[in-house]
């Protein structure tokens, strides 16, 4: 582990983009809504965003909201971090666009979603440190996808557009397209269904921020 000063220097050159949709403009957590209803799914989404926001702001990095709607950039939800429009296309095209854009300004780029509120500062710091000796880092999700992608070198768009999204082979296909093997972070649950909510408690960090505690309380109700 690097000392504190070295860690600060490593993290300062990192961008963290959080991919989000604006609930007033786009459907959110539709698969979760099928199990718990639209209102509860939206409540989870907003609580999850707050939990991730609290975690990311405690990392000495440059945070961004990667917003899925161009007309959502001025929404109040997204005013505390700089906003970037993801552009059009599927998830792969949008991730590639944000990744390449931020890599022009930062040494490392991390992409995360709004579906893993249990992500910790320790995991994010581990991802950043890993990029000093690896071109890529991935946080695998239990459903065969991933909750974090990070890199320090450019990627070709075809790597992203060839990936089948929301399948149990999503991560495998993305890794197969990368020019080098990524470093793997701990496995986490990417919340998409009612059953996934049950895994959150066991995966929360030992020291939770206030927003994570609030989400956990909501799940237990």
C-alpha positions as CSV (number, residue, x, y, z in Angstrom):
1,X,0.0,0.0,0.0
2,X,1.3,3.4,-0.9
3,X,1.7,6.0,1.8
4,X,-0.9,8.8,2.3
5,X,0.9,11.4,0.2
6,X,1.5,9.0,-2.7
7,X,-2.1,7.8,-2.6
8,X,-3.4,11.4,-2.8
9,X,-1.2,12.1,-5.8
10,X,-2.5,8.9,-7.5
11,X,-6.1,9.7,-6.8
12,X,-5.9,13.4,-7.9
13,X,-5.3,12.3,-11.5
14,X,-8.4,10.2,-11.5
15,X,-11.9,10.9,-12.9
16,X,-14.9,9.0,-11.5
17,X,-18.0,9.1,-13.8
18,X,-21.3,8.0,-12.2
19,X,-23.8,6.9,-14.9
20,X,-27.3,8.1,-14.1
21,X,-30.8,8.6,-15.6
22,X,-33.0,11.5,-14.5
23,X,-36.1,9.9,-12.9
24,X,-38.4,12.7,-14.2
25,X,-37.3,12.1,-17.8
26,X,-36.6,8.4,-18.1
27,X,-37.8,5.1,-16.5
28,X,-35.5,3.9,-13.8
29,X,-35.0,0.4,-12.3
30,X,-37.7,-1.2,-14.4
31,X,-36.7,-4.8,-13.5
32,X,-36.7,-3.9,-9.8
33,X,-40.1,-2.2,-10.2
34,X,-41.6,-5.4,-11.5
35,X,-40.9,-6.9,-8.1
36,X,-41.5,-4.0,-5.7
37,X,-43.5,-1.4,-7.7
38,X,-42.6,1.8,-9.5
39,X,-42.7,4.0,-6.5
40,X,-40.5,1.8,-4.3
41,X,-38.0,1.3,-7.2
42,X,-37.7,5.0,-7.7
43,X,-37.2,5.4,-3.9
44,X,-34.4,2.9,-4.1
45,X,-32.8,4.6,-7.0
46,X,-32.7,8.0,-5.3
47,X,-31.4,6.5,-2.1
48,X,-28.7,4.6,-4.0
49,X,-27.6,7.8,-5.8
50,X,-27.2,9.6,-2.5
51,X,-25.2,6.7,-1.0
52,X,-22.9,6.6,-4.0
53,X,-22.6,10.4,-4.0
54,X,-21.5,10.3,-0.4
55,X,-18.9,7.6,-1.1
56,X,-17.4,9.3,-4.2
57,X,-17.1,12.7,-2.6
58,X,-14.9,11.2,0.0
59,X,-12.4,10.1,-2.6
60,X,-9.8,12.7,-3.6
61,X,-10.7,12.4,-7.3
62,X,-12.6,14.4,-9.9
63,X,-16.3,13.3,-9.8
64,X,-18.7,13.7,-12.7
65,X,-22.4,12.8,-13.3
66,X,-22.7,11.0,-16.7
67,X,-26.3,11.9,-17.4
68,X,-28.3,9.9,-19.9
69,X,-30.5,12.8,-21.1
70,X,-29.3,16.0,-22.6
71,X,-32.2,17.9,-21.2
72,X,-31.5,16.4,-17.8
73,X,-28.2,18.2,-17.4
74,X,-29.8,21.1,-15.5
75,X,-31.9,19.0,-13.1
76,X,-31.3,19.8,-9.5
77,X,-30.3,16.2,-8.7
78,X,-27.0,16.7,-10.7
79,X,-25.8,20.1,-9.6
80,X,-23.2,19.2,-7.1
81,X,-20.8,17.5,-9.5
82,X,-19.9,18.6,-13.1
83,X,-22.3,17.1,-15.6
84,X,-21.5,15.3,-18.9
85,X,-24.0,14.1,-21.4
86,X,-23.4,10.5,-22.3
87,X,-24.6,10.9,-25.9
88,X,-26.9,8.6,-27.8
89,X,-26.6,4.9,-28.4
90,X,-26.6,1.8,-26.2
91,X,-24.8,1.5,-22.9
92,X,-21.5,0.5,-24.5
93,X,-21.5,3.5,-26.9
94,X,-22.3,5.8,-24.0
95,X,-19.6,4.3,-21.7
96,X,-17.0,4.5,-24.5
97,X,-17.9,8.1,-25.2
98,X,-17.5,9.2,-21.5
99,X,-14.4,7.1,-21.0
100,X,-12.5,8.5,-24.0
101,X,-13.6,12.1,-23.2
102,X,-12.3,11.9,-19.6
103,X,-9.1,10.1,-20.5
104,X,-8.1,13.2,-22.4
105,X,-8.0,15.2,-19.1
106,X,-7.2,12.5,-16.5
107,X,-4.6,9.8,-16.1
108,X,-7.2,7.3,-14.8
109,X,-10.9,7.0,-15.5
110,X,-13.4,5.0,-13.4
111,X,-17.0,4.4,-14.7
112,X,-19.6,3.3,-12.2
113,X,-23.4,3.0,-12.2
114,X,-26.1,4.0,-9.7
115,X,-27.0,0.4,-8.8
116,X,-24.3,-0.5,-6.3
117,X,-24.8,1.7,-3.3
118,X,-22.7,-0.6,-1.1
119,X,-19.5,0.4,-3.0
120,X,-16.9,1.6,-0.6
121,X,-14.1,4.2,-0.6
122,X,-11.7,1.3,0.0
123,X,-12.8,-0.4,-3.3
124,X,-12.5,2.8,-5.2
125,X,-9.1,3.4,-3.9
126,X,-8.1,-0.1,-4.6
127,X,-9.2,0.4,-8.2
128,X,-7.1,3.5,-8.6
129,X,-4.0,1.9,-7.1
130,X,-4.5,-1.1,-9.4
131,X,-4.3,1.2,-12.5
132,X,-0.7,2.1,-11.7
133,X,0.3,-1.4,-12.7
134,X,-2.7,-2.5,-14.9
135,X,-4.2,-0.9,-18.0
136,X,-7.7,-1.9,-16.8
137,X,-9.6,-2.7,-13.7
138,X,-13.1,-4.2,-13.4
139,X,-15.5,-4.8,-10.5
140,X,-17.4,-8.0,-11.3
141,X,-21.1,-8.2,-10.4
142,X,-22.7,-11.4,-9.3
143,X,-25.1,-11.4,-12.3
144,X,-22.3,-11.7,-14.8
145,X,-22.0,-8.0,-15.5
146,X,-19.8,-5.4,-13.7
147,X,-20.3,-2.5,-11.4
148,X,-17.1,-0.7,-12.2
149,X,-14.8,-0.3,-15.2
150,X,-11.6,1.6,-15.0
151,X,-8.7,2.2,-17.3
152,X,-5.7,4.3,-18.2
153,X,-5.4,3.6,-21.9
154,X,-7.8,4.3,-24.8
155,X,-10.1,1.7,-26.1
156,X,-11.7,1.0,-29.4
157,X,-15.4,1.5,-29.7
158,X,-15.9,-1.9,-31.2
159,X,-14.9,-3.4,-27.9
160,X,-18.0,-1.9,-26.3
161,X,-20.4,-2.3,-29.1
162,X,-19.8,-6.0,-29.4
163,X,-20.8,-6.7,-25.8
164,X,-24.3,-8.2,-25.1
165,X,-25.7,-6.1,-22.3
166,X,-27.7,-7.4,-19.3
167,X,-26.7,-11.0,-19.7
168,X,-24.6,-13.4,-17.7
169,X,-21.8,-13.1,-20.3
170,X,-21.5,-9.3,-20.3
171,X,-18.3,-9.2,-18.3
172,X,-16.7,-12.1,-20.1
173,X,-17.4,-10.6,-23.5
174,X,-16.0,-7.2,-22.4
175,X,-12.9,-8.8,-21.0
176,X,-12.3,-10.8,-24.1
177,X,-12.2,-7.6,-26.2
178,X,-9.8,-5.8,-24.0
179,X,-6.1,-5.7,-25.2
180,X,-4.9,-6.8,-21.7
181,X,-6.3,-8.7,-18.7
182,X,-8.0,-6.4,-16.2
183,X,-7.4,-6.4,-12.4
184,X,-10.4,-7.7,-10.6
185,X,-12.0,-6.0,-7.6
186,X,-14.2,-7.8,-5.0
187,X,-17.5,-9.2,-6.3
188,X,-20.6,-7.1,-5.5
189,X,-24.3,-7.3,-6.3
190,X,-25.6,-4.9,-8.9
191,X,-29.2,-4.3,-7.8
192,X,-31.6,-5.1,-10.5
193,X,-34.3,-7.3,-8.8
194,X,-36.1,-7.6,-5.5
195,X,-33.9,-10.6,-4.6
196,X,-30.8,-8.5,-5.1
197,X,-31.9,-6.2,-2.3
198,X,-31.3,-9.0,0.2
199,X,-27.6,-9.1,-0.6
200,X,-27.0,-5.4,0.2
201,X,-26.8,-5.7,4.0
202,X,-24.0,-8.3,3.8
203,X,-22.0,-6.3,1.3
204,X,-22.2,-2.9,3.0
205,X,-18.8,-1.6,4.2
206,X,-18.1,-2.1,7.9
207,X,-18.2,1.7,8.3
208,X,-21.1,3.1,6.3
209,X,-21.8,6.7,5.4
210,X,-25.1,8.2,6.5
211,X,-26.7,7.7,3.1
212,X,-25.8,4.0,3.1
213,X,-27.3,3.6,6.6
214,X,-30.5,5.3,5.4
215,X,-30.7,3.0,2.5
216,X,-30.2,-0.1,4.6
217,X,-32.9,1.1,7.0
218,X,-35.2,1.5,4.0
219,X,-34.5,-2.0,2.8
220,X,-35.3,-3.5,6.2
221,X,-38.7,-1.8,6.4
